[in-house]
Amino acid sequence: MANRTDPSAKSIHGTNPQNLVEKILRSKIYQNTYWKEQCFGLTAETLVDKAMELDHFGGTYGGSRKATPFMCLVMKMLQIQPEKEIVVEFIKNEDYKYVRILGAFYLRLVGKATDVYQYLEPLYNDYRKLRRKLSDGSFSLNHVDEFIDELLTKDYSCDIALPRVPKRWTLESAGQLEPRRSALEDDFEEEEEEKEEEEQALENGVNEKDYYRERSPLRERDRDRKHDRHRDCYDRDRDRDRDRDRDRDRDRDHGRGRERDREKERERDRDRDRERDRDRDRDRYHRDRTRDEKDHIRDRDVRDHRRERDRDKERRRSRSRSWSRDRKDRERDDHRKRHRSPSPPGRRKADGHDENDGREERKKKEKKEKKEKKEDVGDGTDHPDPEIAEANRLRASLGLKPLRM
C-alpha cells in the first residue's frame, strides 16, 4: 500500500507518474531503508523538511545500485503529485539549493515543455556548488547551472530517462515561447546608455576635465567592479555555451561510434548465426549419413540372417529327405527279407542263411503252440476251486473275462 500512487493523482504523459522511473530503479527505491523509514507517510508540506536536509544529489551508487535520498524524494513527489504552485515555490527557493534542484528535476519529469523552459532557464544564473554522488560512491563537484543545463539538453539524468521536450527554437517559431532574454542584457543596456550620455555631454561642449571631475572615485570603483562582474558572467556564459557545444559534438561523435560498434556487433552476430547454421547442417548431414549407414548394416545383417536361416532350413529338409529315403530303403529290405519264399529242405543256399531261416520257423511254431495251450484253458469254469469256478461261470454269463489265478 505504501508504494501505490495517490488515487487522486492524474496520469502524466499518458501513464502512471511512478512509471516515469524505470522498473529496476523503482524496485531499488522501494527496497531502500531511507524510503521505508523517512518517506513513509510524507505529504507535500512535510516533504519540504526532508528536502532541506539533503546534502547531495544523484541516482544510484555502489555494487548493489542503492538509490540516493534525492531519488527517493523524487519518487515520493511522483507518488503524491504535489500542486504546481508548491513545485514552483521549490524552484524559487534561494536559501536551499537542493530544494531548488529537487523541484526543477520533478518539473522536468512531469511539466509541459513551455513550463520547463519558463521556470528552469532563470536558474542558469545560479552558480552555487553542488555535491553529486557518482555510481562508484564517490562525490564530484557540480553547479546548479550545470545541472539545469543537463536537464534541458540531455536525455538521461540521475539514472532516469527524461521525457522528450521540443527544441526551444521550435516553440519560439510556433509562438508558444518568447525569445530568451539574458540577464546580462540589462547591464549591456546600462553601459550603452552611459556611453550615449558621455557622447552627448561632449557634443554639448562640456569640458572633459569638468566631466571627469564630476565623477567621484567611489562611483567609478563601483562601476568598474560592476563591469568586472558582468564581464565574468559573460565569460562564464560563453564558456558554458562552448562546453555545451563541445559536449553535444562529443555526444554526436560518441553516437556515431556507438552506431558503428552496433553495426559491427550485428555483423558479428550474423556471421555467428551463419557459422552456427553451417555447423547445424553439417551435424545433420553426418547424423543422417550415420543413420543411413546403420540402416544399411542392419538391413544387410537381416538379409544375411534370413539367408542363413533359409540355408539351415534347406539343409535340415535335405537331411530329413535323405533320412526318410534311408528308412524306406531299410523297411523295403526288411519287408523283402520277411516275405521271401523258404528254400526246400536238404538244399543249402549259397549265401549261408539256411540255418537262420530254420531257427525262425521253430520260434514261430513254439509261439503258435503256446497260443493254442492258452486257448485250451477255456473260460475257467473247470477250475479246481469251486468258488473260483462259480465266479468264472458268473463272469462268463456277463461276458467278462475269467479270473486268472
C-alpha positions, 0 to 999 in steps of 0.5 A: 500500500505504501508504494501505490500512487495517490488515487487522486493523482492524474496520469502524466504523459499518458501513464502512471507518474511512478512509471516515469522511473524505470522498473529496476530503479523503482524496485531499488527505491522501494527496497531502500531503508531511507524510503521505508523509514523517512518517506513513509507517510510524507505529504507535500508540506512535510516533504519540504523538511526532508528536502532541506536536509539533503546534502547531495544529489544523484541516482544510484551508487555502489555494487548493489545500485542503492538509490540516493535520498534525492531519488527517493524524494523524487519518487515520493513527489511522483507518488503524491503529485504535489500542486504546481504552485508548491513545485514552483515555490521549490524552484524559487527557493534561494536559501536551499539549493537542493530544494531548488534542484529537487523541484526543477528535476520533478518539473522536468519529469512531469511539466509541459515543455513551455513550463520547463523552459519558463521556470528552469532557464532563470536558474542558469544564473545560479552558480552555487556548488553542488555535491553529486554522488557518482555510481562508484560512491564517490562525490564530484563537484557540480553547479546548479547551472550545470545541472539545469543545463543537463536537464534541458539538453540531455536525455538521461539524468540521475539514472532516469530517462527524461521525457522528450521536450521540443527544441526551444527554437521550435516553440519560439517559431510556433509562438508558444515561447518568447525569445530568451532574454539574458540577464546580462542584457540589462547591464549591456543596456546600462553601459550603452546608455552611459556611453550615449550620455558621455557622447552627448555631454561632449557634443554639448561642449562640456569640458572633459576635465569638468566631466571627469571631475564630476565623477567621484572615485567611489562611483567609478570603483563601483562601476568598474567592479560592476563591469568586472562582474558582468564581464565574468558572467559573460565569460562564464556564459560563453564558456558554458555555451562552448562546453555545451557545444563541445559536449553535444559534438562529443555526444554526436561523435560518441553516437556515431561510434556507438552506431558503428560498434552496433553495426559491427556487433550485428555483423558479428552476430550474423556471421555467428548465426551463419557459422552456427547454421553451417555447423547445424547442417553439417551435424545433420548431414553426418547424423543422417549419413550415420543413420543411413549407414546403420540402416544399411548394416542392419538391413544387410545383417537381416538379409544375411540372417534370413539367408542363413536361416533359409540355408539351415532350413534347406539343409535340415529338409535335405537331411530329413529327405535323405533320412526318410529315403534311408528308412524306406530303403531299410523297411523295403529290405526288411519287408523283402527279407520277411516275405521271401519264399523258404528254400526246400529242405536238404538244399543249402543256399549259397549265401549261408542263411539256411540255418537262420531261416530254420531257427525262425520257423521253430520260434514261430511254431513254439509261439503258435503252440503256446497260443493254442495251450492258452486257448485250451484253458477255456473260460475257467469254469473247470477250475479246481476251486469251486468258488473260483469256478462259480465266479468264472461261470458268473463272469462268463454269463456277463461276458467278462473275462475269467479270473486268472489265478 
